[in-house]
Amino acid sequence: MTRVLTFEFENDTYVIKEDSAAIFSINAKELIFNALNFYNGIYRGEKSTQIELKKDIREDLHKRGEYVFNWLNEIISQIANEFDEEETSEEEAVTDADVEIFISPSNVRIIKLYELAACGGSGFFMGNEDIPYKDIEVENPSADFAVIISGCSMEPTLPDGSVLLVKEVQELNDGDIGVFLVDGESMCKRYNKDDDGTVILVPDNDSGEYDSILVDSNMLCIIRGRVLGIHESSMV
């Protein structure tokens, strides 16, 4: 018998429900998938693996529901195809190891990707929906957003056109590479702080074509994040 489950969004959470009761959920911000919770909620207790998952999202503030729905639907379809309910008992059907076969890594998440060159102005890009972006899938659980670097000032460390994974922070350590908003201009530079508190934003490119920026009291310099590294799928 086919079970009908619904996929919904409520309280910053994507929820699968059966007969109006929540049986599995994923936090919409983190998108961390727990395989054991998924199995216990969806299948434990000799429940049928023949499932029809219906999407019933009225308001998705994070705009990730379509991706998550398709992802979970694919997992459910694979499990239904794998197990013959007439011949396989619950104990034989699913173990922790079996469930791992059907899931993406638990640290996969969706973050917003921006064009760094387009992110200037007083609003920068965090929380400004007027700045164009697209969602990308990454495997770094610490990344809060990503930017495409424009220019050669950080070469060879960060080549022109690289997609940078960034953790949103308000403070940096000496030597960190950061993303900054300086007097309305977005940029990526290395953060240098002297013992006397002097802050200089330094390019890694030592060709002489790019200048360091001495941050003084007359400038508005906002730290928007620390660069974690280059998104591997962009290195092609």
Backbone hydrogen bonds, N-H to C=O, Kabsch-Sander energy under -0.5 kcal/mol:
donor,donor_aa,acceptor,acceptor_aa,energy
3,R,50,Q,-2.9
5,L,3,R,-0.6
5,L,52,E,-2.5
6,T,17,K,-2.3
7,F,54,K,-3.1
8,E,6,T,-0.6
8,E,15,V,-3.3
10,E,13,T,-2.7
13,T,10,E,-0.8
14,Y,26,I,-2.9
15,V,8,E,-3.0
15,V,13,T,-0.5
16,I,24,F,-3.1
17,K,6,T,-2.7
17,K,15,V,-0.5
18,E,21,A,-2.6
21,A,18,E,-1.6
23,I,16,I,-3.0
24,F,16,I,-1.3
26,I,14,Y,-2.4
28,A,12,D,-2.4
31,L,27,N,-2.8
33,F,31,L,-0.6
34,N,32,I,-0.5
35,A,33,F,-0.7
38,F,34,N,-2.1
39,Y,35,A,-2.5
40,N,36,L,-2.8
41,G,37,N,-2.4
42,I,38,F,-2.5
43,Y,39,Y,-2.6
44,R,39,Y,-1.8
47,K,43,Y,-1.9
51,I,49,T,-1.0
52,E,3,R,-3.3
53,L,51,I,-0.6
54,K,5,L,-3.1
54,K,52,E,-0.6
56,D,7,F,-3.2
58,R,56,D,-0.6
61,L,59,E,-0.8
63,K,60,D,-0.7
68,V,64,R,-2.4
69,F,65,G,-3.1
70,N,66,E,-2.2
71,W,67,Y,-2.3
72,L,68,V,-2.8
73,N,69,F,-2.6
74,E,70,N,-1.8
75,I,71,W,-1.8
76,I,72,L,-2.6
77,S,73,N,-2.2
78,Q,74,E,-2.3
79,I,75,I,-2.3
80,A,76,I,-2.2
81,N,77,S,-2.1
82,E,78,Q,-1.7
83,F,79,I,-1.9
85,E,83,F,-0.8
87,E,84,D,-1.5
88,T,84,D,-1.6
93,A,89,S,-1.9
94,V,90,E,-1.3
99,V,95,T,-2.2
100,E,96,D,-1.4
101,I,97,A,-0.7
101,I,98,D,-1.1
102,F,98,D,-0.5
102,F,99,V,-1.4
103,I,100,E,-0.9
108,V,105,P,-1.8
109,R,138,V,-2.6
111,I,136,I,-2.2
112,K,144,D,-0.5
113,L,134,K,-2.8
114,Y,146,A,-2.6
115,E,132,P,-0.5
116,L,114,Y,-0.7
116,L,148,I,-1.5
118,A,115,E,-1.4
119,C,116,L,-1.7
121,G,184,G,-2.8
124,F,121,G,-0.8
127,G,125,F,-0.6
128,N,125,F,-1.6
129,E,127,G,-0.9
131,I,128,N,-1.4
134,K,113,L,-1.5
136,I,111,I,-2.6
138,V,109,R,-2.8
143,A,140,N,-1.4
144,D,166,V,-2.8
145,F,166,V,-1.8
146,A,112,K,-2.6
147,V,164,L,-1.8
148,I,114,Y,-2.3
149,I,147,V,-0.7
149,I,162,S,-2.6
155,E,152,C,-1.5
157,T,154,M,-0.5
158,L,154,M,-2.6
161,G,149,I,-2.0
162,S,159,P,-2.0
164,L,147,V,-3.5
164,L,162,S,-0.7
165,L,229,G,-2.8
166,V,145,F,-2.8
167,K,226,R,-2.5
168,E,166,V,-0.5
169,V,167,K,-0.5
175,G,191,Y,-3.8
176,D,173,N,-2.4
178,G,176,D,-0.5
178,G,189,K,-2.9
179,V,225,G,-2.3
180,F,187,M,-3.0
181,L,222,I,-2.3
182,V,180,F,-0.5
182,V,185,E,-2.9
183,D,181,L,-0.6
183,D,220,L,-3.0
185,E,182,V,-1.9
186,S,184,G,-0.5
187,M,180,F,-2.2
189,K,178,G,-1.7
190,R,202,V,-2.9
191,Y,176,D,-3.7
192,N,190,R,-0.6
192,N,200,I,-2.3
194,D,198,T,-2.7
197,G,194,D,-1.8
199,V,215,V,-0.6
200,I,192,N,-2.9
201,L,213,I,-2.9
202,V,190,R,-2.9
202,V,200,I,-0.7
204,D,153,S,-0.6
205,N,153,S,-2.6
206,D,204,D,-0.5
213,I,201,L,-2.7
214,L,212,S,-0.6
215,V,199,V,-2.5
215,V,213,I,-0.7
216,D,214,L,-0.6
219,M,216,D,-1.7
221,C,219,M,-0.8
222,I,181,L,-2.7
222,I,220,L,-0.5
224,R,179,V,-2.9
224,R,222,I,-0.6
225,G,179,V,-1.1
226,R,167,K,-2.6
227,V,177,I,-2.9
228,L,165,L,-3.2
229,G,165,L,-1.0
231,H,163,V,-3.4
234,S,231,H,-1.9
235,M,232,E,-1.8
236,V,234,S,-1.5
